[in-house]
C-alpha cells in the first residue's frame, strides 16, 4: 500500500467513526504513534492532558470564552485597534485549534467574513481574537523557551482560563505555579479545573489585582505576561498605571 492509498483508507476509516469519538481517536493516534515516538512518553502524556483540559473547559464556559462578569475594553491604538466589537469574533486559541475553527465554519456555526453591503458579494474578513495562548504555544514556552524549571517558581499574570498554569504543571517540575487573576469567576473556573485534574499539589490561584501583589511578583523566577494588557478587562487597570507598576 502506497502513501496515497493509505491516506484514502485512513480518511475512509475516519468517516465511519461516530463524530463524538473521532477527536479521542485522533488524540490516541497522536499519543501512540507521533508524539511518544518523537519526544518521549512524558511529553505525550502532557499534551494529552492539555487536550483533556481544553475539552473539559469547553463544557463549563460559553462558546466565545467570554464571561458575563467581564468588561472588555478594546484597544483604540496600536496593532489591535482594528478589533471593533461589531466585526470581531472571540475564539479562544486554547479551546479551538485551526482545525476546530475550520469544522465550525463548515458546520455553519462560525463565519470568517461579514457583508460590507448586505446582499452583495462585497465582504471582508472578520477579526479573530483570542484571550488565551494555544496549547501548542504554551508547550513551546515551557519546552523550548525557558530553562529546566526544577526548583523554580512560575507566575502567570492575568491567568484567565489557566492555560499557562496547566502547561507549567504538565511540562515542568516548577513549584509553586501561581496564577494572579482579578476576575473571581475565572478564579473559580481555574479552581474547578485544578481540582478536577488533581493539580492542586503545585498550582495556586490568587484573586487579586497584580498591583497589590508586588511581593509575590518579585519573588518569582519566571513571570508570564501573555497579552495581559493588550485588551483590558477591568476599567480601573489603565495601561499607564500597569506600566508604572
C-alpha positions as CSV (number, residue, x, y, z in Angstrom):
1,X,0.0,0.0,0.0
2,X,1.5,3.4,-1.0
3,X,1.0,6.7,0.8
4,X,-1.9,7.8,-1.4
5,X,-3.8,4.5,-0.8
6,X,-3.0,4.7,3.0
7,X,-4.4,8.2,3.1
8,X,-7.6,7.2,1.4
9,X,-8.0,4.2,3.7
10,X,-7.4,6.4,6.7
11,X,-10.0,9.0,5.5
12,X,-12.5,6.3,4.9
13,X,-11.9,4.9,8.4
14,X,-12.5,8.4,10.0
15,X,-15.7,8.8,8.1
16,X,-17.0,5.6,9.7
17,X,-16.3,6.7,13.3
18,X,-19.0,8.3,15.4
19,X,-18.2,12.1,15.4
20,X,-18.4,12.0,19.2
21,X,-15.5,9.6,19.3
22,X,-13.4,10.9,16.4
23,X,-11.4,13.5,18.5
24,X,-10.4,11.0,21.1
25,X,-9.3,8.6,18.3
26,X,-7.1,11.3,16.8
27,X,-5.6,12.1,20.2
28,X,-4.9,8.4,20.7
29,X,-3.0,8.3,17.3
30,X,-1.2,11.4,18.3
31,X,-0.1,9.9,21.6
32,X,0.6,6.4,20.4
33,X,2.4,7.0,17.1
34,X,3.5,10.6,16.8
35,X,4.5,12.4,20.0
36,X,5.5,9.4,22.0
37,X,8.0,8.3,19.3
38,X,9.4,11.8,18.8
39,X,9.6,13.4,22.2
40,X,9.1,10.8,24.9
41,X,6.2,9.4,26.8
42,X,6.2,12.3,29.4
43,X,5.6,14.9,26.7
44,X,2.9,12.7,25.0
45,X,1.1,12.4,28.3
46,X,1.4,16.2,28.9
47,X,0.0,17.0,25.5
48,X,-2.9,14.6,26.0
49,X,-3.6,16.1,29.4
50,X,-3.7,19.6,27.9
51,X,-6.2,18.4,25.3
52,X,-8.3,16.8,28.0
53,X,-8.3,20.1,30.0
54,X,-9.4,22.0,26.9
55,X,-12.3,19.7,26.2
56,X,-13.4,19.9,29.9
57,X,-13.2,23.7,29.9
58,X,-15.5,23.8,26.8
59,X,-18.2,22.2,28.9
60,X,-18.2,24.9,31.6
61,X,-17.7,28.1,29.7
62,X,-19.6,30.0,26.9
63,X,-18.5,29.2,23.3
64,X,-16.7,32.5,23.0
65,X,-15.0,32.0,26.4
66,X,-16.3,35.4,27.5
67,X,-18.0,35.6,30.9
68,X,-20.9,37.9,31.7
69,X,-18.8,39.4,34.5
70,X,-16.2,40.6,32.1
71,X,-15.9,44.2,30.9
72,X,-13.7,44.0,27.9
73,X,-12.2,47.3,26.8
74,X,-11.0,47.1,23.2
75,X,-7.7,49.0,22.3
76,X,-8.1,52.1,20.2
77,X,-4.5,52.5,19.3
78,X,-1.7,50.1,18.1
79,X,-1.9,46.9,16.0
80,X,-5.1,45.7,17.7
81,X,-7.0,48.9,17.1
82,X,-9.0,47.1,14.3
83,X,-10.7,44.9,16.9
84,X,-14.1,46.6,16.6
85,X,-16.9,44.9,18.6
86,X,-19.1,44.5,15.5
87,X,-16.5,42.8,13.4
88,X,-14.5,40.9,16.0
89,X,-15.0,37.3,16.9
90,X,-13.7,35.9,20.1
91,X,-12.4,32.4,19.6
92,X,-10.2,31.0,22.3
93,X,-7.0,29.5,20.9
94,X,-6.6,27.1,23.8
95,X,-10.1,25.7,23.3
96,X,-10.3,25.7,19.5
97,X,-7.5,24.8,17.1
98,X,-7.4,26.0,13.5
99,X,-8.9,22.6,12.5
100,X,-11.7,23.1,15.0
101,X,-12.4,26.5,13.5
102,X,-12.5,25.1,10.0
103,X,-15.0,22.5,11.2
104,X,-17.2,25.1,12.9
105,X,-17.2,27.1,9.6
106,X,-18.1,24.0,7.6
107,X,-21.0,23.3,10.0
108,X,-22.2,26.9,9.7
109,X,-21.6,27.7,13.4
110,X,-19.0,30.3,12.6
111,X,-18.2,32.6,9.8
112,X,-14.9,34.1,8.6
113,X,-16.4,37.0,6.8
114,X,-19.0,39.7,7.2
115,X,-21.0,41.5,4.5
116,X,-20.0,45.1,4.0
117,X,-23.1,45.8,1.9
118,X,-25.9,43.5,2.8
119,X,-27.0,41.2,0.0
120,X,-23.8,41.7,-2.1
121,X,-20.5,39.9,-2.5
122,X,-18.7,42.9,-1.0
123,X,-17.4,41.0,2.0
124,X,-14.4,41.5,4.4
125,X,-12.7,39.1,6.8
126,X,-13.8,39.2,10.4
127,X,-11.1,39.8,13.0
128,X,-10.4,36.8,15.2
129,X,-9.1,37.4,18.6
130,X,-8.1,35.1,21.4
131,X,-7.5,35.9,25.1
132,X,-5.5,32.7,25.7
133,X,-2.4,31.2,24.3
134,X,-2.9,28.0,22.3
135,X,-1.8,24.7,23.8
136,X,1.0,24.5,21.3
137,X,2.3,27.9,22.2
138,X,2.2,27.1,25.9
139,X,4.1,23.8,25.2
140,X,6.7,25.7,23.2
141,X,7.2,28.2,26.0
142,X,7.8,25.6,28.6
143,X,9.7,23.1,26.5
144,X,11.9,25.4,24.4
145,X,11.9,29.0,25.6
146,X,12.6,28.6,29.4
147,X,15.3,26.5,31.0
148,X,14.6,23.4,33.1
149,X,12.4,24.6,36.0
150,X,13.4,22.2,38.7
151,X,13.2,24.1,42.0
152,X,11.9,27.2,40.2
153,X,8.6,29.2,40.5
154,X,6.3,30.4,37.8
155,X,3.8,33.2,37.9
156,X,1.1,34.0,35.2
157,X,-0.3,37.5,35.5
158,X,-3.9,37.5,34.3
159,X,-4.2,33.7,34.3
160,X,-7.8,33.8,32.9
161,X,-8.6,30.1,31.9
162,X,-5.3,29.0,33.5
163,X,-3.6,27.7,30.3
164,X,-0.1,28.7,31.3
165,X,-0.6,27.2,34.7
166,X,-1.8,23.9,33.4
167,X,1.1,23.8,30.9
168,X,3.7,24.6,33.5
169,X,2.3,21.8,35.6
170,X,2.2,19.3,32.7
171,X,5.5,20.0,31.1
172,X,7.7,21.1,34.0
173,X,8.5,20.3,37.7
174,X,8.1,24.0,38.6
175,X,6.8,24.7,42.1
176,X,4.9,26.8,43.1
177,X,2.9,27.7,40.0
178,X,0.8,30.8,40.8
179,X,-1.9,32.5,38.8
180,X,-3.0,36.0,39.6
181,X,-6.5,36.8,38.2
182,X,-8.6,39.8,39.1
183,X,-11.9,38.2,37.9
184,X,-13.4,36.0,40.7
185,X,-15.4,33.9,38.2
186,X,-12.2,33.0,36.2
187,X,-10.6,32.2,39.6
188,X,-13.4,29.8,40.4
189,X,-13.2,28.2,36.9
190,X,-9.4,27.6,37.4
191,X,-10.0,26.2,40.8
192,X,-12.5,23.7,39.3
193,X,-10.1,22.6,36.6
194,X,-7.2,22.3,39.1
195,X,-9.3,20.1,41.4
196,X,-10.8,18.0,38.6
197,X,-7.3,17.2,37.2
198,X,-5.6,17.0,40.6
199,X,-3.1,19.8,40.0
200,X,-3.5,21.4,43.4
201,X,-0.2,20.0,44.6
202,X,1.7,22.8,42.8
203,X,-0.8,25.3,41.4
204,X,-2.3,28.1,43.4
205,X,-4.7,30.9,42.4
206,X,-4.7,34.4,43.7
207,X,-7.9,36.5,43.2
208,X,-6.3,40.0,43.3
209,X,-5.1,42.9,41.3
210,X,-1.4,42.3,40.4
211,X,-0.6,45.8,41.6
212,X,-1.4,44.5,45.1
213,X,0.9,41.5,44.8
214,X,4.3,43.2,44.4
215,X,6.0,40.8,46.9
216,X,4.7,37.8,45.0
217,X,5.8,39.1,41.7
218,X,9.3,40.0,42.9
219,X,9.8,36.5,44.4
220,X,9.0,34.6,41.2
221,X,11.7,33.0,38.9
222,X,9.5,33.1,35.8
223,X,6.8,35.7,35.2
224,X,4.4,35.4,32.2
225,X,2.6,38.4,30.7
226,X,0.7,36.9,27.8
227,X,-1.0,39.9,26.2
228,X,-2.4,40.7,29.6
229,X,-2.6,44.5,29.0
230,X,-3.5,44.5,25.3
231,X,-7.2,44.1,25.8
232,X,-8.1,45.3,29.2
233,X,-10.8,43.5,31.2
234,X,-11.1,46.0,34.1
235,X,-11.7,49.8,33.8
236,X,-9.5,50.5,36.8
237,X,-6.5,49.0,35.2
238,X,-5.2,51.7,32.9
239,X,-2.2,50.9,30.8
240,X,-0.2,53.7,32.3
241,X,-0.9,52.5,35.9
242,X,0.1,49.0,35.0
243,X,3.2,50.2,33.2
244,X,4.2,52.2,36.3
245,X,3.8,49.1,38.4
